[in-house]
Amino acid sequence: MVIYCYEDGFKGRDALKHILGDSQVKALQSDGYNIYMYLDDHMVDIEHLCCMAHARTKFKYALEQGNDKDATFILELIGELYRLGRKYEEGKLSPEQIRLCRNNLKTKEIIIKLHSKLEVLLSDGHPLCGELMDKAINYMNTFWTQLFAYLNDGSYSIDNSIAERFIRPLVSESKNSLFFGSDRMARVSAVYHTIISTCRACQCWIISRDSSAKLLKAVGNMNIYCPWQLD
């Protein structure tokens, strides 16, 4: 299920609390945006994961734009984690089997190498890094626990690429239109993309006029957005 939610002043914590409400959420994955750190301080029952793809991108920029060769070693190690993850997924293993595989000796060796390299880069004796590399290092060091929380459960993903993929149409729309004109139209856009993206994710493409009208009238009840609830 894909849900888009518009809140006036979306950069505040109130928006996050409103979206989650009283839901019994097991885990939530995000980038390192500081609002999401609210989860670690106040929502102790929710396991917070950070997206490894965001970390990888920062090191990629450090290599390609900052020409920092140390980024190559880290990118290779992250690439190994991704290759192992694809191998486990292609093996059609159960979540518990994936969890066990993710915590095998091979994975632990990669993480040890990665952490050791990070410690060297952060040490006082290491030459100063470029600005992009410095940002990448600090990002990984700050969110180390959240970046590797995916190891705790085989049903977790190493990154939130699925969410990123579904948010692109909305980002393109906002850039093309510049402004939605009003809070109401922004909420209409959120409902529209919720319907379309959820149907795309569930491979359900038939929505009756009555069902569409019902969805638009009941913005607050996210459950009825599910295609399997439609008549």
N, C-alpha and C positions, 0 to 999 in steps of 0.2 A: 504494500500500500504506500502510495506517495502523497504526502500532504504538504501543501504550501500554505503558509499563514502570514498574513500581513498585519503588522502592528505599527501604529503611529509611534515613532521613537523606537525603532526596532533595535537600536544598539544598547538598550537598557536591559537590565536583568528581568524586569517585569514581563517582557515579551517571552523570555525563556520559560519563566514560571507559568505564564498563561498557556503556552503551547503544551507543556507537560501536564499541567493540572494535577489531578490526583492519580494519574496513570501509574500502573505498576510496571515501570520500565526497568528492565534488567541491565541494559547497557546503552550508552549513547556515544557515538563516534563523531568527532569534529576535527577542525583544524585547531591551531593554537590561539585563536581569537580569545582575548582575555575574559570576555563575558562567559565563555564556556567553563572557565576555571571556577565559576560559581558552583559548579557541580561538585568539585572536589572539597569545597569548604562547607557546603550546606546540604547537599543531597548525597549523603554517605551510603545510601542503599543502592545507588546507581553507579555501576562501574563505568568509568570514563576512559574512552580510547581516543588517541590522536591518530591522525592519518599519516601513514608512512610515506605516501606519495607526496605530501606537502614537504616533508623533510628531504626527500630525494630531489625534488625540484629545486630547493634552495641550494643544495650541493651542485646540482647541474648548472645553475646560474653562476655559481662560484667558479666552476671549471671553464665554462664557455665564455662568460663575460669578464670574469676576474682572473682567468688563466692561473688559477691556484691548483697545482698538481696534487696536493694532498687530498683534494676532493675526489680524485680518480680512485684512490684506494677505498674510500668510504662508499662511493657509488658501486664499486665492484662487490663489496660485501652486502650492500642492500639488494643488489641484483641477485645474489645467491639466495637470499631469503625469499625473494619473489619466485625464483626458479623452483625452490623446494616447495613453496606453497602451491604452485601450479601442478607439480607432480602429485601432491597429495589429493588435490581436487580432481585431477584426471583419473586417479585411482578409485574414485567413487567410494571413498572411505566414509565411515560414520563420523559424526562430530567428535565422539570420544576417541576414535582411532586417529583423527587429525590432530587432536590435542596432544596425544601421546607422541606422535611423529614430530610435532612442532617442538617438543621438549626433549628430543633425542640429543645424542652427543654432537652430531654434526651441527645442529642449530646452535647449541650452546657454545661450540668453538667459534662460530661466526660472531656471535654476540660478544664473546670475550675479546676477540680481535677488535671489534668495533669500539667497545668501551675502552680498551687499552689505547687505541689511536686517539680517541676523544680526550683521554686524560693527558696524553702527550701534547696535543694541540692546545689544551687549556693550561698547561704548566707555565710557570713563570719564565723558565729558561728557553721556551720555544719562541722563535722569531715572530713578530707581529704578523697577523694575517691581514688580507685585504678586507674591505668592508663587507662584501658579499659572503666571503668565507666565514667571517666573524659572526654574521647573522645566522648562518647555517649551523655553525657549531653551538651557539647559544640556544638556538631553537631545539636542537637534539638533546642538549644537556638539560634544559629546563623541563622538557616533556618526555624524558627518557622512560619513566614509568608508564605513562599513557601510551607511548609509541609501541611498547612491547606488551601491553595488556592483552593484545590479541592472542598471546600464547596461552592465556588462562582458559580459553574455551574454543573448542573446534568449530563452533558456529559463528565465531567472530571473524571479521575480515581484516586483512592487514592494512587496508585503506578504505576510504569512503568514496571510491571512484564511481560507484553506482549513483550515489546522491549527486555527485558533481556532474555526471552525465545528464541527469534529469533536470538539473537546475539551469543548464545552458540555454534552453528555449526562453525561460523567463528572463534571464540576464540579457539575451539578445533583444527581447521585446522592450525591456526597460531602456536599453540604450537607443533603440530605434525611435521610440516614442518620447524619449527624454523625460517626460512627466506623464503620470496617469491622469492628472487633472483634478483628482479629489481622492480622499480616503476611500470613498465608496467604490470608485472605479478600480482602485488598487486591490480591494477585496474581491471584486468581481473577477479580476485577472487571476487572483490566487485560487478562487474556486474553479475557474475554467481550466487552469493548468493542473489542479488536483484531479479533476475528472479525466482529462486526456492522458496524463502521465500514469495514473493508476490503471486505466484501461490498457495502456501500452504495456505496462509491467506485467499485467495479468493476461495479456493477449486477448482482451475482450473489446470488441469494436462496435457492438450494437447497443446504442442507447436510445430509448424511446423519448419522444417529446415530453411525455408525462414524467418520466424519470428525471430528465434534465431539469424540469421545472421544480420538482421536489428537491433536488440537490441544491438549486439556487436559493430556495426559500429557507433551507435549514443549514445555513452556514456553520452554526455552532455545533452541530452534531456530526463529527467527523466519521463516525461509524457507518452512516448511510452512504458515504462516498464509495464504499467498496462495491465493485461490480457484482459480486455475488449477492448483494442486497437489493439489486435493481430488479424491477418487475419485467 
